[in-house]
Amino acid sequence: MSRFLVVAALLVAGGAALAFHFGIPPLLGALAGLQVATMALYGYDKAVAGGARRRVPENVLHLLALLGGSPAALLSQTLFRHKTVKPSFQRVYWLIVVLQLAILGTAAWFRFRPA
């Protein structure tokens, strides 16, 4: 398992644990931890780009976005000016966003459709 995924999993678990401790639904805490993990790994990848240190694989960044970190991924791309001009990365990222919006739209339609 990639050490970057381990770091992300620890941040997500930490967010869930903190939320549980403070009486917040753990799912919200896990989602907040996922946002933090996504931003942290984008920031790390930008910081080591061009150097000798190991980069975060694009598949890991895409997985974090797919799992719900797409808002943090977009914010990180903008703040860090990272992965914004690589067409192959952007295509996959926006495909993930469209897929998530379709899933949310479908869920909302079934939830709130007229009887």
N, C-alpha and C positions, 0 to 999 in steps of 0.2 A: 504494500500500500504506500502511496506517495506520502512523504512527510508533510506535504502541503495539505493533503486531505486530513491528516491527523490533526494538524493545527486548526483547520476549519471545524472539524468535529468537536474539538475541545472548546472552541469559542461558542459553538451552538449549544453544547451541553451546559456550559457555564451560564449562558443567557437563560436557558430553561431553569436551571437550578436557582439562579437569582430571582427570577420571576416567581417561582414556587415559594421561595423564602418570603417574598414580600406580598404574597397573596394575589399575584397577577397570574392569569392563565399561562401555564408553561409553554403552550404553543406560541403565544405572543413573544415570550422570552426567547424561545428557540429561533423565531423569525428575526428578532432583533440581533441575536448572536450571529445569524447567517449574514445579515447586512454588514456587521462589523468584520466578520471573517472575509467577506468578499472585498470590502474596501482595503483591509489590511494586506491581502494577497495581491491586489492590483498595485497598491503602493509599494510593496516589496519588489514586485516584478519590475516596476518602473525604476526603482532605485538601483537595482542590479543590472539593468539592461546595458549592454555594451561592456560589461566587466567580465571578470573570470568566475563569478559566483553562479550557482545553479539558478536558472530561471524557473518560474512557475509555468508548467505546461498549459497550453491554451485549452486543452481538454478539461483541466481542473477549473479554469476560469469559466468555461461554458457550463460545466456541471453545477457550479455554485449559482450561476444565473438561472439555470433550469430549475433548481430546487427552490427558487424564490428570491434569489439575490439580484435579480435583474435591475431593480431600482438603484441599489448600491453600485452595481456594475456601470450603469449609465452615469451616475454621479462621479464615480471614480475615473471613468474615461474622460469626462469633462474636466474635472479638477486636476488630474495628473497628466492630461493630454497624452493618454496612453492607449494604444490599439485603435486609434481613431482613423488612421489612414490605411489600414491593412484591409483590403476589400474582402478577403476570404474570412477573416475574423468577424467583420461587421455583418456579413451575410448570415453567418450562423447565429450571431447574437440577436439580430432582428427577427430571424426565423423563430428563435426561442420566445421573444417578446410577443410575436403574433400568435404563436401557439398558446401562450399563457392567457392572452386576451380572449382568444376563442374559447378556452376552457372556462374562464371566468364568465364570459357572456352566456355560454350554454348553461352553466350552473345557475346563473341569475335568472335566465329565462324559465328554467324548470322550477325554480323556487318561487318566482313571482308571477307566473303566467296566470291569465284569467281562468277561472273554473269552468 
